[in-house]
C-alpha cells in the first residue's frame, strides 16, 4: 500500500482561492496536497525550506535581491514533494514568475475577469501553462509584453461545474429580473463623504444609477426584482439589505444570499432560472452571457466607469445589444425590451463570437474536464519528469 502511494503522481494546490471547486479538475488517482501562502514566515522554521532558500539565493542572486518575498515563496514551493503545481491565483505575479523559472509544470487557471493593469509589472515575461476563460486573455497578456507558451482558452471552471449540476436539479424557483450586486461593506458605499474618485465610490455611483433604472422599469411594468448578494458573510447581509432597501424606495424585492461555501453554486442556479440579468461588469455576468443567458451590462452607461475599473477590452468585445451605453430610462427600457424579444437561438447567434473571446463555454466539452486533461497531458510531457531547477 505504501509503495502504491509513492507511485501516485503528486499535485500541490497553491491557494487559498478556488480549492472547493478546482478539485473537480484533478484526476482521482492522484495524490493532492494543499498549500496556503498568505502567511509565509512560519515556513522558515523548516530546515528543508531554509536549504532551498540558501540554494536559490546562490543560484539567482540578482533576481531574489530585487524580489526578496519571492525568494521565500519560491523556496517554500521547492521544498514540497510535487510533480505538478495547480493554482487559481493566476493573477499572482510571483507565481507566474515561479512557473516560468521551473522545469516541473505549473498550471494556472483563471477564475475571474482580470484588470489590464494586473498583467503589468510582472516579474516574468512568459507564462508556461495558462487555462484561460477565452482568447481575449492572450491578447491582453501580449499587449503587456507577456507570452504564454501553452495557452488553453477553455472557459470558466465554476461555470462548467454549475451548469452540469444544474441539469440534475429536479425543480428550481424561476426569477424575473436578477440584479447582480457589487456591494462592498466599505466607506465608498456606506459613507456619503467618501472620496468620489476612489474605486469603491465609482462602483457605488454606477450601481446606484443602474439599480434606479431597474427599479423604475420594474415599478412601471409590474416586474419582480431579485438581488443576488455580493457579500459572503452573514455579518454583512444586513448592510447590503439596508443599502438596497434605501435604493428600492418602497419597492419590494427578493434577496438571495451569496455562496456561503464555494461548493454551493446557488448564485449560478438562481441566474440560470432567470429571465434577464442586470449587472455592472461582474465576472458572473460574463460567464452567464457565455452560457446563453440574457445579460445587460450597465457599466458602459456611466462615464469613465469602464476605464476606471480597467476592463475596457471585455466591454469592447461585447455586442451593443447587451450594453447600456447611455444611462437613461428610455435607453434602459429599449435595451431590456430588445433582449427579451430575442429567442434562445438569436441569443446564441449574437454571443457566439464574443463568448469565444471572453468565456469559451461549451455545454458538450465542460471546462473542468478539459482542465483535467491538461493536467494529465502536462504530467506526461518530458519536462514533467525532469528535476526541478532554477533557470539562470
N, C-alpha and C positions, 0 to 999 in steps of 0.2 A: 504493500500500500504506500509506503514511504517513497519507494522508487517511482511509483506511478505519479505521485505528487510532484517529484522533482522533474519528471519528464514533461509536465504540463507547461505550456507557454505562459509567461507571466506578463500581465498588463498592470501598469501603475497608472491609476487615475489621479490627476492633479486637480484639486477642487479649490473651493467648495461648490462652485456653481454647477448645477445640472446632474449631479450623481443620481438623483432619484428617477431620472428618465433615460440618461445616456446608457445605463447598464443594459438596456434592451438592445443595444448595438453590439454587445460583447458576446461572442460565441460561448455557449455553456460549458465547453470542455476546457476553458482557460482559467487560470488562477488570477484573481483580481485583488489588488491591494489599493488602499486609498491614502492619499497624502494631501493634507491641507497646509498651505504655506502662508496663512495670514500672519502668524507669529513665528518667526524663524529663529530667534536667538537661542531658544531652548534646545534646538537641534545641535548646537555647538558642544553640547555635553557628550556627544557621541564621538568616540575615538575614530570611527570609520569616516565620519564627516570631516573631522579635523585632518585626517590623512589626505582626503581629496582636496581640501581647502589648500593645503600646502602644495599639493601637486599642481592644482590649477593656477595657483599664484606663480609658480615657477614657469609653467608652460605658456601662459598667456598674460604676461605681466602688464603690458600696456593696456589691454582691454579691461582687466579687473581693477586697475588703478582708476580708470575712467568710470567704471560701474561697480563699486565695491559691494553693493547689495546683491548684484547679480552673481558675484563670486560665491557668496554664501548659498544662494539658491541653487546655482549650478552644482556645488559640492554636495548639497543635500540630495539632489536628484541622482548624481553619480554614485552616491553611497547606497542607493536602493538596488535590490536584485530585480531586474525587469528586462523584458525583451522588447517592450513597446510602451511608450507613454501616450496616454489619451487625455485630452482636456477640452472642455467647452469654454475655457477662459482664453478665447482666441485673440482678445484684444490686450493681452499682457505682452508688452514689448520684450521683456526679458525672456519669456518663454519662447517667443518666436526666435529670438537670438540663440537660445539654447538649442532649439530644433535645428537651426542652420549650422551649428558648430559640433554636432554629434553625428556619428555614423548610424547608431541604432535609431529606428523610426520613431518619430513623434507625430501623432495625428491630431491636428487641431480642428475642432468642429464649431462652426459659427452657431451662436444661439440667439442672436438678435440683430436688428439693423445696427449699423455702426456709423458714428460720425466720421466724416472725412479726416478731421484732424487727429482722430485716434490712430490713423495709419502713419502720421508724420512723426519724425523724430525717433524712429525705431532704431534699435541698436544693430540691426542687420538689414541688408537689402535683399535677402532671399528668405523664402519660407518653403521647406521641403514638401510637406503634405498638408493640404488645406481642403476641408469639406465645407464648401460654401453654400449659401442659400441659392445663389444664382450667378449667372455670368457677369453681372454688374460688379460684383466684388473684385474680380480680377482686373477690370478696367480701373476701378478706384485705386487698387494697390499699384497698378502700373503708373498711374498719374502721380503717385508719390515716390516713384523710383524703386518700388519693391516688386521683385519677380517671384512667382510661385512656381516651383519646379513640377509639382504633381497636383494639379488643380482639379477638383471634383465639384461641379455645380449640382449637388444632389438634393437641395431643398432643405426644409426645416424638419429636424428630428421630432420635436414635440408635436408639430402639426401632423406628421405621419402617424405617430402613436395615437394621438387623439382621434384622428379620422378612423383608424382601424377599430378602436374601442367603441366609437360612436355607432358603428354598424351593428353592434351586438347589444345595444341598449333597447329594450322592448318598447319603451314609451318615454317620451320627453315632453316637457312643457314648451309650447310654442310662445315665442316672444315677437312683438310687433317691431318697435324701433329700439335698438340697443345702442346705448351711448357708452363707448369705452372711456372710462375716466382716466385722466392723467394727474389726478390729485396727489399732492405730496404734503405731509404734515410739517411744512416749513414756513418761514416768515413770508416767503414770496406768495403764499396762498392765504395765510392767516393774518398777516399784518398789512393793513392798507397803506402804511407809511414805508413799506419796504422799497429798496432800490428798484426802480422800474426797469432798469437795464439788466438786472440780474436774470439768469436763465429761468429760474422758477417763476419770477414775476411775469416774464414773457409767456410762459406756458399758461399761467393763471389767466392772463389777459385774453389769450386766444381761446382758452377753454370757456371762459365766461361768455364771450361773444358767440361761440359756436353753440353752447347749450341754450342760450337765449333764443337763437334762431330755431333750434329744435323745439324748445318749449312752446314758442308762438305757433309753429306749424302744427304741433300735436293738439294744442288747445283749439285751434280753428277747425281742425279736421277730425276731432274726436278720436285721436290716436293715443296709444299707450306707450309710455317711455319706460324702459328698463335700463338702469345704470349698472354697469359692470365695474365693480370696485377695482381700484388700483392698489390700495393698501393691502398688506399681507399679514398684519397683526390685529387681533381684536381690540387692542387698546386704541387703534387709530380709526376704527369704524365709526364711532360717534362723531369724530371731527369731520369725516368725509360726508356722512349723512347730513350733518348740520350745514355743511358747505353747500350741498346741492338743494337742501330744503329752502335755503335762502334764495338760491337762483331759481328754483321752481316757482316761487311766488304764489303758493297755494295750489299748484297743480300736483296731483298725486303721481307717484312714480314707484316702480319696483326697484329693489336694491339687491344685487347679488354679490355676496362677499367674495373676495378674491381667493385664489387657491391657498388653503392653509398648508397644504403639502403639495410639493411639485408633482406627486403621483396622482393628485386629484385634478383631473382635466375639466372641471366643471365650467371654467371660463370658455373653453373651446366648445363644449357641448351646448352652452347657452347660445352662443353665436351661430352654431350650426343650425339651431332651431329658430332663428330669427328671420324676419322678412327683409330688414335693412339694418345696416350697421353704420354708425356715425363715429368717426374718430378724428383726432388732430393729425397725428403722424405715428401712431403706435406700431410697434413691431407686429403685434397681434393683428392689426388691421391689414397689413401687407400679406401676412400669412393667409388670412381668411379670403382675401381677394383672389389669391392664387388657387385656393380651393374651390373657387366658383361662387363665392357669396357676393351679394351686392353691398359694396362698401363705398361710403362717401368720405373723402379726406378733406377736412376743413382747414388744415394748417396753411394751405396756399392762399386762403382768403384774408389772412391777416398780414399786414405789411411787414416785411423783413423777418417774419417768424421762421420761414424755412432756412434762410441764410443764418439766422441767429442760432438755430438748432443744428445747423450744419448737416442737413440731409437733402440738399438740392438734387443730387444725382438720382435719388429714389423718386422724387416728385417729377422730375423731368422725364422719367421713364413711364409715368402713368398716362393713360388716355384722358382726354379732357372730360369725358363723361363722368369720371369718378372723382374729379377735383372741384371743390368750391373755390373759384378763383377771385370772387368778389363777395364779401360777407354782407349781403343784403337779403332781406326777407324774400324778395321776388326771385333772386338767383337761387336761394336755398330751396324754395318751393319747386322751381323749374328742374333743378338737379335731382331732387327726390322723385318727382313725378317721372322724369326721364329714366331713371334707374328702375323704378318699379314697373315701368311699361316693358322692360326688356324680358324676353323669355330666357330660360336657362341656357338654351343654345346660343342666343345672342350674347349673353354674358361670357360664355366660353370663347366665342369668337373674338370678342372685344379684348379679353385679357390674355389671349394665347401668347403673344409676343412679349408684352410687359411682364407676365408671370415668369417666363423663362429667364428674363433678365434679373428679376428681383427675388422671387421664390419659385424655384423649379419643381413644382409639385406634380406628382404622378400618382393617381389612385391605384394603378396597377404595379408600380415599382416604388413602394413606400421607402422613405428616406432611411429609417433605422435598419432596414435590410440591406440597403446599398452601402451604408457606412460599415455594417458588419462585414460585408465582402471586402471592402477596402482594408479593414484591419487584417483580415486573413491574408490578402494579397501582399500587404506591407510586411507581414511576418514571414512570408515566403520568398521575399526578394533577397538577392545576395547580400545587400547592405545590412539586413536584419541579423545575419549570422556573424557579422564581424564584431570585434571587441570595441567597446565604447572608447573613443579617443577624442582629443581636443584638436580642432583644426587651427593651425597656426597662421 
